[in-house]
Amino acid sequence: MENIGKRGRSYEKDITPQYLLKIQNGYFELFKSLPHLRIVVIDSSSLDFVNRGEDYEAVLKILNEDHEAGMKVISLK
């Protein structure tokens, strides 16, 4: 929501947290139906890729790791 506000795009002004949560939940339901795939969900809500290069590097490190099949949720704080 903070990034949506920063962008200031008129067509995004009516997006609600509830709407975004509904989209997120829809993706999680889809991911659960694909247990043979390796899916890594990274909670990046506390990261700042623009001003902190180490945040970007932390995500790259996770993406370059070998992950088992199934969905794995990782929170970086």
C-alpha positions as CSV (number, residue, x, y, z in Angstrom):
1,M,0.0,0.0,0.0
2,E,2.9,2.3,0.8
3,N,4.4,1.8,-2.7
4,I,1.1,2.4,-4.3
5,G,0.8,5.7,-2.5
6,K,4.3,6.7,-3.4
7,R,3.6,6.1,-7.1
8,G,0.6,8.3,-7.1
9,R,-1.1,6.7,-10.1
10,S,-4.7,7.7,-10.4
11,Y,-5.8,4.3,-11.6
12,E,-4.4,2.7,-8.4
13,K,-5.9,5.1,-5.9
14,D,-8.9,2.8,-5.2
15,I,-6.9,-0.3,-4.5
16,T,-7.7,-1.5,-0.9
17,P,-5.6,-3.8,1.4
18,Q,-8.5,-6.2,1.3
19,Y,-8.3,-6.5,-2.5
20,L,-4.5,-7.1,-2.4
21,L,-5.1,-9.8,0.3
22,K,-7.7,-11.5,-1.9
23,I,-5.2,-11.6,-4.7
24,Q,-2.5,-13.0,-2.4
25,N,-4.8,-15.7,-1.1
26,G,-5.7,-16.7,-4.6
27,Y,-2.1,-17.1,-5.5
28,F,-1.4,-19.2,-2.4
29,E,-4.4,-21.5,-3.2
30,L,-2.9,-21.9,-6.7
31,F,0.5,-22.7,-5.3
32,K,-0.9,-25.3,-2.9
33,S,-2.4,-27.1,-6.0
34,L,1.1,-27.5,-7.5
35,P,3.1,-29.4,-4.9
36,H,5.5,-30.8,-7.5
37,L,6.9,-27.3,-8.2
38,R,9.5,-25.4,-6.2
39,I,7.8,-22.2,-5.1
40,V,9.6,-19.7,-2.9
41,V,7.5,-16.8,-1.5
42,I,9.6,-14.0,-0.1
43,D,8.0,-11.5,2.2
44,S,9.8,-8.4,1.2
45,S,7.5,-5.9,2.8
46,S,10.3,-4.6,5.1
47,L,12.9,-4.4,2.4
48,D,14.0,-1.3,0.5
49,F,15.6,-2.3,-2.8
50,V,16.1,1.3,-3.9
51,N,18.2,2.5,-1.0
52,R,19.6,-0.7,0.4
53,G,21.7,-2.9,-2.0
54,E,22.0,-5.5,0.8
55,D,18.3,-6.1,0.7
56,Y,18.5,-6.9,-3.0
57,E,21.5,-9.2,-2.4
58,A,19.6,-11.0,0.3
59,V,16.7,-11.9,-2.1
60,L,19.2,-12.9,-4.8
61,K,20.9,-15.3,-2.3
62,I,17.6,-17.0,-1.5
63,L,16.7,-17.3,-5.2
64,N,20.1,-18.9,-6.0
65,E,19.6,-21.6,-3.3
66,D,18.4,-25.1,-4.1
67,H,14.8,-25.5,-2.7
68,E,12.8,-28.6,-2.4
69,A,9.5,-29.1,-4.1
70,G,6.5,-27.4,-2.5
71,M,5.8,-23.9,-1.3
72,K,8.3,-22.3,1.1
73,V,7.5,-18.9,2.7
74,I,10.5,-16.8,3.8
75,S,10.3,-13.6,5.7
76,L,13.2,-11.1,5.5
77,K,13.2,-8.6,8.3
